[in-house]
Amino acid sequence: MAEVGRVWRRWYWSRVYRESLPPAYRGYLERPWEGRREVLEAVVGWQREGGVLYLFGPPGTGKTHLAVRAAWGKAQEGKRALFLSEWEFYERARLEAQDPEAPRLLDQVDVLVLDDLGKARLTPFAAEVLFGLVEAAHREDLDLLLTSNW
């Protein structure tokens, strides 16, 4: 039964993660990432060890593609992975703050990709929520992958 549970988690969480991706990003799962070797080594280390990984650089360098593929690998291991833009993340956080009965994001995922960090204005609320997210990853409650142009 334990093996059946593992197989189901791999199938189910891969599917949930794929559906969390914007349609334009789903093609990244089919295409291999091509880029600098040291960046790929950092991502492989994150996949193995977990924690926080911050990918930054100019637009078009493959940060989102690499993040999508990295979390896909974790989802295929049966981890509860989710892809959110910065805007989606802050919107979820606002809904959680308004409704104490709402399910908490950090209770629902093992892996979170937060894409395009730095595009939203950093309000005191956003800073507090982002700090809490990084703190959860630091406590090893969550594997966090952040991408940003900054």
N, C-alpha and C positions, 0 to 999 in steps of 0.2 A: 504493500500500500504506500509505503514511503516513496518508492520509486515512481509510482503513478502520480503522486502529489508533486514530485519534482518535475516530471514531464509536463504535467498540466500547468504548473507555474511558469515554466519556460515558454510554453505556447501562449498562455493567457497574457502574461506581462509583455511579451514581444508584440502581441496584437494591440494591447492598450497603448504602449509607447508609440507604435506606428500611427495610431489614430490621433495621438496628441500632437503629432507634427503637422505644421501647415502643409497643405497639398503640394506646394512648390518644393518643399524640402524632402518629400518622401522618395524622390528619385535619388537622393544622396545615399540611400541604403543599398542601391544597386550598383553604384559607381565606386570604385576604389579611390581612396584619397591619395593625391600625389602632392608631396611637399617636402619640406626640409626634414632630414632624418632625426635631428635632435628634438624637434617638435613631436614627431611620431613616438620617439622614445619616452618623452614626458607623458604622453597620453597612455602608452602601454603601461608605464609605471602607475598611473592613476587607476587604470582598469584593474591592476593587480592589487594595489595597496589601498585605494580609496582616498578619502580626504577631500581637499579642495584643489582644483586646477583652474587657473585663470589664463585664458588664451586672448591675446590682444594683438592688434595690428590694423593696417589700413583695410578698407573695404575690398573684397574680392580676393583675399589671400587664402581663403579656405577654412576660416575659423568655425563657421557654422557647420560646414560639411564635416569637419573633423569631430566636432562636438556631437553631431547627430550620430555618426558612426560609433563613437566611443560609448555613448549611452546605449546604443543598440546592442553592443556586445554584452553590457551588463544586463539588459532586459532578456537577452537570450540565455543568460545564466539563471533566470528566474527572479531577478531583482525587480522591484516595483519602480520603474523609471518613468519620468515625465519630462516633457519639453515645454517650456513656457517662455514667452517673450517677457521682457521686463515689465511692460504694460500689463500683461495678463497676470503676472505675479503680484503686482501692487493692487490690482483689482480684486484678486482673491483675498489678499490680506485685508483690504478694506471691508469686504463682506464678512470675513471671520471676526473682525473687530466689532462690527455692528451686531452680529448674531452670535452670542456665546454658545448656542446649541449647534452651530454649523460645524461640520467635520473639519478638522485641522489638517492642512496640507502636509505638515511635517509628520503627522501620524499615518498618512496614506502613501508615502513614497520612501524608497531607500536611496534613489538616485534622482537628482534634479539637474536639468540643464537650464540655465537662465541665460537667454540669448540677448545680445545687443544692450548690455548693461551700460548705463550712462546716457541714454537717449532721453529718459524722463527727467524732469526737474527733481532734484534731490530735496524733498521737503523733510521736515523733522520726522514725520510719520514714516516716510520711505527709508530714511536713514536708520531709524529704530528697527524696522522690519528687516532690512538688509543685514544689519548687525546681528539680529537674532538668527537669521539664516546661516550666516558664517559661523556664529557661535555653535549652532547645532552640528554643523559639519566638523567643527573643531572637536566637539565632544564625541565624534564618531557616530552620531545618530543618523547621519546622512552623508552620501557622497555627492559633492557639489562641483559642477563644471560651469564656469562663467565665461562668456565671450564678450568682448568689447572692442570698439575702435580706439579706445583711450588707453 
